Amino acid sequence: MKHFPLLLALALTGGNALAARPDQPLPVPHSITVQLPVSTQGFAPGPGAELAGKCLICHSAEMVTTQPRLTEAQWKAEINKMRNVYGAPIADDEVDRLTAYMTALNAAQPAN
């Protein structure tokens, strides 16, 4: 059984374990660069707009405001998903105000 770690390494790396040596760096996975267009649109003023600014960390205002109409419950679920899954910096006590703002903002948009 003293060859088990080597056999496991070979199995897990598709045989490439022998190609890697401690004095050589491992190959870097291929990466790409994505350039997104610059957005200058902000959120409309209103109660909760300052909280919506936190959404701009990951999204453009235009991306948020062109979403299909969502109910208040759906917006709350989206906001909580952004918090819990993606780490959006929205505090527990900000969720209801942001939900109300997004619901009102979204309702004011033309139907998609």
N, C-alpha and C positions, 0 to 999 in steps of 0.2 A: 504493500500500500504506500510505500514511500514515493511512488511516482504519481499519486493521485492529484496533488496540486498542479503539476505540469499538465496532466491530461485534462483537468478541469479548465485550466487556462487556455489550452489549445481548443477545447470545445467551445468555450465562451467567446473566443476571439476569431473563430473560423480559421485557426492555424496561424494567425499573425502574432501570437505571443512570442515566438522565437525570433521574429524580425525586430522586435523592440529590444534595445539594449539600454542599460542604465545610463551610459554615457551619451546616448542620442535622444533628442526630444521626440516625443510622439508626434505623428502628423496632426496638423490642425485641420478640423473639418472645414469644408468649403463654406464661405459666408458670402452674403450679398449686401449691398447697400441700397436702401430704399430712400428716395427723396420725395417727401410729401409736399404738396403745395402749401404756401404760407396763407394763413387765414387771418383776416383782420376784423371779421365780424365778431361782435360780442353778444351777450345775452341782453334782452330788453330789460329796462329798469322795472323794478317791482319788488314787493316783499319776498325775499329769498334769493334775489339775483346775486347777492354777494356769495351765497353758498354755491350757486350754479357755476361760479368762477372756478371752483375746485374741479369741476368736470373738464376744464380746459387743460388739465395736466395730461390727459390722454386723448381727449376728443376735441374737435373743432366745434364751435357753437353751431355752425351750419349742419354738421353731422347730427347733432342732437336735435336741432329744431326741425329737421326734415324727416324725422321718424314718423311712422304711421301713428294715428291717434291711439293713445293708451288711456285706460281708465286710471283713476287714482290708485286702485289696488295694484294695477300692473306697473305703474311708475314706482310705487313703493317697493315692489318686488325687484324691479330693475336696479333701483338705488341700493337696496340691500345686497343684491348680487355683486354690484360693483364694489361695495364695502367688504363683503365677506370673501369673495373669490379673488378679486383683483387688488384689494387693499386700498381702495379709494379713501382718502383722509376725511371722512364725513363722520362726525360724532353721533352717538345715539340720539342726543337731544336736537340734532339738526335734521334728522330724517323726515319728520312730519312737515317742517317748513319747506324743505327742498321738494318734497313730494307735491305739496300744494302749488308751489311755484311752477314746477315742470308740468303739472296737470293743466294749470291755467294757460301757460305758454303754449303747450301743445294743442289745446282746444282752440286757441286763437289762430292757428295755422290753417291754411287751406287744406281741405281733405285730399288725401293722396289716392 
